[in-house]
Amino acid sequence: IRSDRFREDLYFRLAVVPIIVPPLRDRAEDVPPLVEHFTGLIARETKGRRKRFTAGALNLLRRYGFPGNVRELRNLVERLIIMTPDATVGPEHVREVLPHLEQEGEGRRLSDAVREFERKQIEASLQAEGGNVTKAASRLGLERSHLYKKMKKLGLGPGTLDP
C-alpha cells in the first residue's frame, strides 16, 4: 500500500475476515495426509514409483517442528524420496536427512511431549478395549465426548489403529 503497488481500498475489502492458519508444528495430525499427498504428487511429477512411509517415519515427522511449515515438509518428503533407495521410507531414513532430530524426550517442546503421551495412552486404551471408544474413555477417566475431541485433535479415528 505504501509503495502504491496495492490499492488501499482493495486491501480493506479483503481484510474483512482475517484468515489465521496455525503453523504445522501445532497441527501434527496434518503431517501424515500431507506426506501422502506430496508422495503422490512427486511420483506423478517424476513419473516414478510411489514410495510408502512407515508409521515410524511418520511419527518422527510429526515430532519435527517444521519452522518452514508446509513448504519445508514438501521439500523434506521430496528429499526422502530421492535419498531413499528402498520402496519404503523408514525412521532410519528420516534420521539420516534430519540428524538433529531429537531422540524421545530430548529437547522437545512440552506441548509435543504431552501430545505424544496422550496419543500413546489413547491408542493403548483403544487397543485394550478392542476399539470401543466408550470403554476406552471410561478406562482413561474421560467423558466419551472429550475422548472423541482428543482423538480428532490427534488425528486418531476409526481404522487408524493397527489390530
Rosetta constraint file for C-alpha pairs under 8 A:
AtomPair CA 1 CA 5 HARMONIC 6.01 0.50
AtomPair CA 1 CA 6 HARMONIC 4.87 0.50
AtomPair CA 1 CA 7 HARMONIC 6.08 0.50
AtomPair CA 1 CA 8 HARMONIC 5.77 0.50
AtomPair CA 6 CA 10 HARMONIC 7.60 0.50
AtomPair CA 6 CA 11 HARMONIC 7.32 0.50
AtomPair CA 7 CA 11 HARMONIC 6.35 0.50
AtomPair CA 8 CA 12 HARMONIC 6.41 0.50
AtomPair CA 9 CA 13 HARMONIC 6.31 0.50
AtomPair CA 10 CA 14 HARMONIC 6.24 0.50
AtomPair CA 11 CA 15 HARMONIC 6.02 0.50
AtomPair CA 12 CA 16 HARMONIC 6.65 0.50
AtomPair CA 22 CA 26 HARMONIC 6.47 0.50
AtomPair CA 22 CA 27 HARMONIC 7.31 0.50
AtomPair CA 23 CA 27 HARMONIC 6.86 0.50
AtomPair CA 23 CA 69 HARMONIC 6.24 0.50
AtomPair CA 24 CA 28 HARMONIC 6.40 0.50
AtomPair CA 24 CA 30 HARMONIC 7.47 0.50
AtomPair CA 24 CA 31 HARMONIC 7.75 0.50
AtomPair CA 24 CA 65 HARMONIC 7.62 0.50
AtomPair CA 24 CA 66 HARMONIC 6.51 0.50
AtomPair CA 24 CA 69 HARMONIC 5.33 0.50
AtomPair CA 24 CA 70 HARMONIC 6.58 0.50
AtomPair CA 25 CA 62 HARMONIC 7.86 0.50
AtomPair CA 25 CA 63 HARMONIC 7.96 0.50
AtomPair CA 25 CA 64 HARMONIC 7.23 0.50
AtomPair CA 25 CA 65 HARMONIC 4.90 0.50
AtomPair CA 25 CA 66 HARMONIC 5.89 0.50
AtomPair CA 25 CA 67 HARMONIC 7.71 0.50
AtomPair CA 25 CA 69 HARMONIC 7.48 0.50
AtomPair CA 27 CA 31 HARMONIC 7.51 0.50
AtomPair CA 28 CA 62 HARMONIC 5.04 0.50
AtomPair CA 28 CA 63 HARMONIC 7.27 0.50
AtomPair CA 28 CA 154 HARMONIC 7.45 0.50
AtomPair CA 29 CA 62 HARMONIC 7.25 0.50
AtomPair CA 29 CA 153 HARMONIC 7.02 0.50
AtomPair CA 29 CA 154 HARMONIC 5.43 0.50
AtomPair CA 29 CA 155 HARMONIC 4.70 0.50
AtomPair CA 30 CA 34 HARMONIC 6.21 0.50
AtomPair CA 30 CA 155 HARMONIC 7.48 0.50
AtomPair CA 31 CA 35 HARMONIC 6.02 0.50
AtomPair CA 31 CA 58 HARMONIC 7.49 0.50
AtomPair CA 31 CA 61 HARMONIC 7.14 0.50
AtomPair CA 31 CA 62 HARMONIC 5.93 0.50
AtomPair CA 32 CA 36 HARMONIC 6.18 0.50
AtomPair CA 32 CA 58 HARMONIC 6.19 0.50
AtomPair CA 32 CA 62 HARMONIC 7.75 0.50
AtomPair CA 33 CA 37 HARMONIC 6.15 0.50
AtomPair CA 34 CA 38 HARMONIC 6.07 0.50
AtomPair CA 35 CA 39 HARMONIC 5.93 0.50
AtomPair CA 35 CA 73 HARMONIC 7.64 0.50
AtomPair CA 35 CA 74 HARMONIC 7.47 0.50
AtomPair CA 35 CA 77 HARMONIC 6.66 0.50
AtomPair CA 36 CA 40 HARMONIC 6.38 0.50
AtomPair CA 37 CA 41 HARMONIC 6.18 0.50
AtomPair CA 38 CA 42 HARMONIC 5.94 0.50
AtomPair CA 38 CA 74 HARMONIC 6.16 0.50
AtomPair CA 38 CA 77 HARMONIC 6.93 0.50
AtomPair CA 38 CA 78 HARMONIC 7.83 0.50
AtomPair CA 39 CA 43 HARMONIC 6.14 0.50
AtomPair CA 39 CA 50 HARMONIC 6.44 0.50
AtomPair CA 39 CA 51 HARMONIC 6.83 0.50
AtomPair CA 39 CA 52 HARMONIC 7.97 0.50
AtomPair CA 39 CA 77 HARMONIC 6.96 0.50
AtomPair CA 39 CA 78 HARMONIC 7.60 0.50
AtomPair CA 39 CA 81 HARMONIC 7.91 0.50
AtomPair CA 40 CA 44 HARMONIC 6.25 0.50
AtomPair CA 40 CA 50 HARMONIC 6.33 0.50
AtomPair CA 41 CA 45 HARMONIC 6.16 0.50
AtomPair CA 42 CA 46 HARMONIC 6.00 0.50
AtomPair CA 42 CA 48 HARMONIC 7.99 0.50
AtomPair CA 42 CA 78 HARMONIC 6.87 0.50
AtomPair CA 43 CA 47 HARMONIC 5.46 0.50
AtomPair CA 43 CA 48 HARMONIC 4.91 0.50
AtomPair CA 43 CA 49 HARMONIC 5.87 0.50
AtomPair CA 43 CA 50 HARMONIC 5.24 0.50
AtomPair CA 44 CA 48 HARMONIC 6.84 0.50
AtomPair CA 49 CA 87 HARMONIC 8.00 0.50
AtomPair CA 50 CA 87 HARMONIC 7.66 0.50
AtomPair CA 51 CA 81 HARMONIC 6.82 0.50
AtomPair CA 51 CA 87 HARMONIC 5.05 0.50
AtomPair CA 51 CA 88 HARMONIC 5.55 0.50
AtomPair CA 51 CA 89 HARMONIC 6.93 0.50
AtomPair CA 52 CA 87 HARMONIC 6.49 0.50
AtomPair CA 52 CA 88 HARMONIC 4.75 0.50
AtomPair CA 52 CA 89 HARMONIC 6.04 0.50
AtomPair CA 53 CA 57 HARMONIC 6.06 0.50
AtomPair CA 53 CA 58 HARMONIC 6.54 0.50
AtomPair CA 53 CA 88 HARMONIC 5.75 0.50
AtomPair CA 53 CA 89 HARMONIC 4.69 0.50
AtomPair CA 53 CA 90 HARMONIC 6.22 0.50
AtomPair CA 54 CA 58 HARMONIC 6.33 0.50
AtomPair CA 54 CA 88 HARMONIC 6.86 0.50
AtomPair CA 54 CA 89 HARMONIC 6.19 0.50
AtomPair CA 54 CA 90 HARMONIC 5.36 0.50
AtomPair CA 54 CA 91 HARMONIC 7.48 0.50
AtomPair CA 55 CA 59 HARMONIC 6.08 0.50
AtomPair CA 55 CA 90 HARMONIC 7.93 0.50
AtomPair CA 56 CA 60 HARMONIC 6.36 0.50
AtomPair CA 56 CA 90 HARMONIC 6.40 0.50
AtomPair CA 56 CA 91 HARMONIC 5.35 0.50
AtomPair CA 57 CA 61 HARMONIC 6.29 0.50
AtomPair CA 57 CA 89 HARMONIC 6.74 0.50
AtomPair CA 57 CA 90 HARMONIC 4.87 0.50
AtomPair CA 57 CA 91 HARMONIC 4.11 0.50
AtomPair CA 57 CA 92 HARMONIC 7.74 0.50
AtomPair CA 57 CA 93 HARMONIC 7.80 0.50
AtomPair CA 57 CA 94 HARMONIC 6.27 0.50
AtomPair CA 58 CA 62 HARMONIC 6.07 0.50
AtomPair CA 58 CA 91 HARMONIC 7.83 0.50
AtomPair CA 59 CA 63 HARMONIC 6.39 0.50
AtomPair CA 60 CA 64 HARMONIC 6.50 0.50
AtomPair CA 60 CA 91 HARMONIC 6.75 0.50
AtomPair CA 60 CA 94 HARMONIC 7.28 0.50
AtomPair CA 61 CA 94 HARMONIC 7.60 0.50
AtomPair CA 63 CA 112 HARMONIC 6.81 0.50
AtomPair CA 64 CA 101 HARMONIC 6.91 0.50
AtomPair CA 66 CA 70 HARMONIC 7.61 0.50
AtomPair CA 66 CA 72 HARMONIC 6.56 0.50
AtomPair CA 66 CA 73 HARMONIC 6.96 0.50
AtomPair CA 67 CA 72 HARMONIC 7.60 0.50
AtomPair CA 68 CA 72 HARMONIC 4.74 0.50
AtomPair CA 68 CA 73 HARMONIC 7.61 0.50
AtomPair CA 69 CA 73 HARMONIC 6.52 0.50
AtomPair CA 70 CA 74 HARMONIC 6.24 0.50
AtomPair CA 71 CA 75 HARMONIC 6.32 0.50
AtomPair CA 72 CA 76 HARMONIC 6.02 0.50
AtomPair CA 73 CA 77 HARMONIC 6.08 0.50
AtomPair CA 74 CA 78 HARMONIC 6.21 0.50
AtomPair CA 75 CA 79 HARMONIC 6.11 0.50
AtomPair CA 76 CA 80 HARMONIC 6.09 0.50
AtomPair CA 77 CA 81 HARMONIC 6.15 0.50
AtomPair CA 78 CA 82 HARMONIC 6.19 0.50
AtomPair CA 79 CA 83 HARMONIC 5.89 0.50
AtomPair CA 79 CA 97 HARMONIC 7.80 0.50
AtomPair CA 80 CA 84 HARMONIC 5.74 0.50
AtomPair CA 80 CA 89 HARMONIC 7.15 0.50
AtomPair CA 80 CA 93 HARMONIC 6.99 0.50
AtomPair CA 80 CA 94 HARMONIC 7.03 0.50
AtomPair CA 80 CA 97 HARMONIC 7.09 0.50
AtomPair CA 81 CA 89 HARMONIC 7.41 0.50
AtomPair CA 84 CA 88 HARMONIC 7.79 0.50
AtomPair CA 84 CA 89 HARMONIC 6.47 0.50
AtomPair CA 84 CA 93 HARMONIC 6.64 0.50
AtomPair CA 89 CA 93 HARMONIC 6.15 0.50
AtomPair CA 89 CA 94 HARMONIC 7.61 0.50
AtomPair CA 90 CA 94 HARMONIC 6.70 0.50
AtomPair CA 91 CA 95 HARMONIC 6.21 0.50
AtomPair CA 92 CA 96 HARMONIC 6.29 0.50
AtomPair CA 93 CA 97 HARMONIC 6.46 0.50
AtomPair CA 94 CA 98 HARMONIC 5.89 0.50
AtomPair CA 94 CA 99 HARMONIC 7.99 0.50
AtomPair CA 95 CA 99 HARMONIC 5.00 0.50
AtomPair CA 95 CA 100 HARMONIC 7.79 0.50
AtomPair CA 95 CA 101 HARMONIC 6.66 0.50
AtomPair CA 102 CA 106 HARMONIC 5.57 0.50
AtomPair CA 102 CA 107 HARMONIC 6.38 0.50
AtomPair CA 102 CA 108 HARMONIC 7.20 0.50
AtomPair CA 105 CA 113 HARMONIC 6.97 0.50
AtomPair CA 108 CA 112 HARMONIC 6.51 0.50
AtomPair CA 108 CA 113 HARMONIC 6.53 0.50
AtomPair CA 109 CA 113 HARMONIC 6.42 0.50
AtomPair CA 110 CA 114 HARMONIC 6.09 0.50
AtomPair CA 111 CA 115 HARMONIC 6.04 0.50
AtomPair CA 112 CA 116 HARMONIC 6.14 0.50
AtomPair CA 113 CA 117 HARMONIC 6.10 0.50
AtomPair CA 114 CA 118 HARMONIC 6.07 0.50
AtomPair CA 115 CA 119 HARMONIC 6.10 0.50
AtomPair CA 115 CA 154 HARMONIC 7.44 0.50
AtomPair CA 116 CA 120 HARMONIC 6.23 0.50
AtomPair CA 117 CA 121 HARMONIC 6.21 0.50
AtomPair CA 118 CA 122 HARMONIC 6.01 0.50
AtomPair CA 119 CA 123 HARMONIC 6.00 0.50
AtomPair CA 119 CA 151 HARMONIC 7.97 0.50
AtomPair CA 119 CA 154 HARMONIC 6.67 0.50
AtomPair CA 120 CA 124 HARMONIC 6.03 0.50
AtomPair CA 121 CA 125 HARMONIC 6.14 0.50
AtomPair CA 122 CA 126 HARMONIC 6.05 0.50
AtomPair CA 122 CA 136 HARMONIC 7.52 0.50
AtomPair CA 122 CA 140 HARMONIC 7.73 0.50
AtomPair CA 122 CA 151 HARMONIC 7.77 0.50
AtomPair CA 123 CA 127 HARMONIC 5.98 0.50
AtomPair CA 123 CA 161 HARMONIC 7.09 0.50
AtomPair CA 124 CA 128 HARMONIC 6.05 0.50
AtomPair CA 125 CA 129 HARMONIC 6.13 0.50
AtomPair CA 125 CA 136 HARMONIC 5.11 0.50
AtomPair CA 125 CA 137 HARMONIC 7.97 0.50
AtomPair CA 125 CA 139 HARMONIC 6.83 0.50
AtomPair CA 125 CA 140 HARMONIC 7.21 0.50
AtomPair CA 126 CA 130 HARMONIC 6.02 0.50
AtomPair CA 126 CA 131 HARMONIC 4.66 0.50
AtomPair CA 126 CA 132 HARMONIC 6.31 0.50
AtomPair CA 126 CA 133 HARMONIC 6.51 0.50
AtomPair CA 126 CA 136 HARMONIC 5.29 0.50
AtomPair CA 127 CA 131 HARMONIC 5.80 0.50
AtomPair CA 127 CA 161 HARMONIC 7.48 0.50
AtomPair CA 127 CA 163 HARMONIC 7.58 0.50
AtomPair CA 128 CA 136 HARMONIC 7.76 0.50
AtomPair CA 129 CA 133 HARMONIC 7.78 0.50
AtomPair CA 129 CA 135 HARMONIC 6.23 0.50
AtomPair CA 129 CA 136 HARMONIC 5.90 0.50
AtomPair CA 131 CA 136 HARMONIC 7.64 0.50
AtomPair CA 132 CA 136 HARMONIC 6.14 0.50
AtomPair CA 133 CA 137 HARMONIC 5.94 0.50
AtomPair CA 133 CA 144 HARMONIC 6.83 0.50
AtomPair CA 133 CA 147 HARMONIC 7.68 0.50
AtomPair CA 133 CA 148 HARMONIC 7.85 0.50
AtomPair CA 134 CA 138 HARMONIC 6.33 0.50
AtomPair CA 134 CA 144 HARMONIC 5.58 0.50
AtomPair CA 135 CA 139 HARMONIC 6.15 0.50
AtomPair CA 136 CA 140 HARMONIC 6.21 0.50
AtomPair CA 137 CA 141 HARMONIC 6.02 0.50
AtomPair CA 137 CA 142 HARMONIC 4.95 0.50
AtomPair CA 137 CA 143 HARMONIC 6.02 0.50
AtomPair CA 137 CA 144 HARMONIC 5.31 0.50
AtomPair CA 137 CA 147 HARMONIC 5.98 0.50
AtomPair CA 138 CA 142 HARMONIC 5.94 0.50
AtomPair CA 138 CA 143 HARMONIC 7.15 0.50
AtomPair CA 138 CA 144 HARMONIC 7.60 0.50
AtomPair CA 142 CA 146 HARMONIC 6.35 0.50
AtomPair CA 142 CA 147 HARMONIC 6.32 0.50
AtomPair CA 143 CA 147 HARMONIC 6.38 0.50
AtomPair CA 144 CA 148 HARMONIC 6.28 0.50
AtomPair CA 145 CA 149 HARMONIC 6.32 0.50
AtomPair CA 146 CA 150 HARMONIC 6.29 0.50
AtomPair CA 147 CA 151 HARMONIC 6.04 0.50
AtomPair CA 148 CA 152 HARMONIC 6.15 0.50
AtomPair CA 149 CA 153 HARMONIC 6.20 0.50
AtomPair CA 150 CA 154 HARMONIC 6.14 0.50
AtomPair CA 151 CA 155 HARMONIC 6.00 0.50
AtomPair CA 151 CA 156 HARMONIC 4.74 0.50
AtomPair CA 151 CA 157 HARMONIC 6.42 0.50
AtomPair CA 152 CA 156 HARMONIC 5.78 0.50
AtomPair CA 152 CA 157 HARMONIC 6.80 0.50
AtomPair CA 156 CA 160 HARMONIC 5.91 0.50
AtomPair CA 156 CA 161 HARMONIC 7.91 0.50
AtomPair CA 157 CA 161 HARMONIC 7.95 0.50
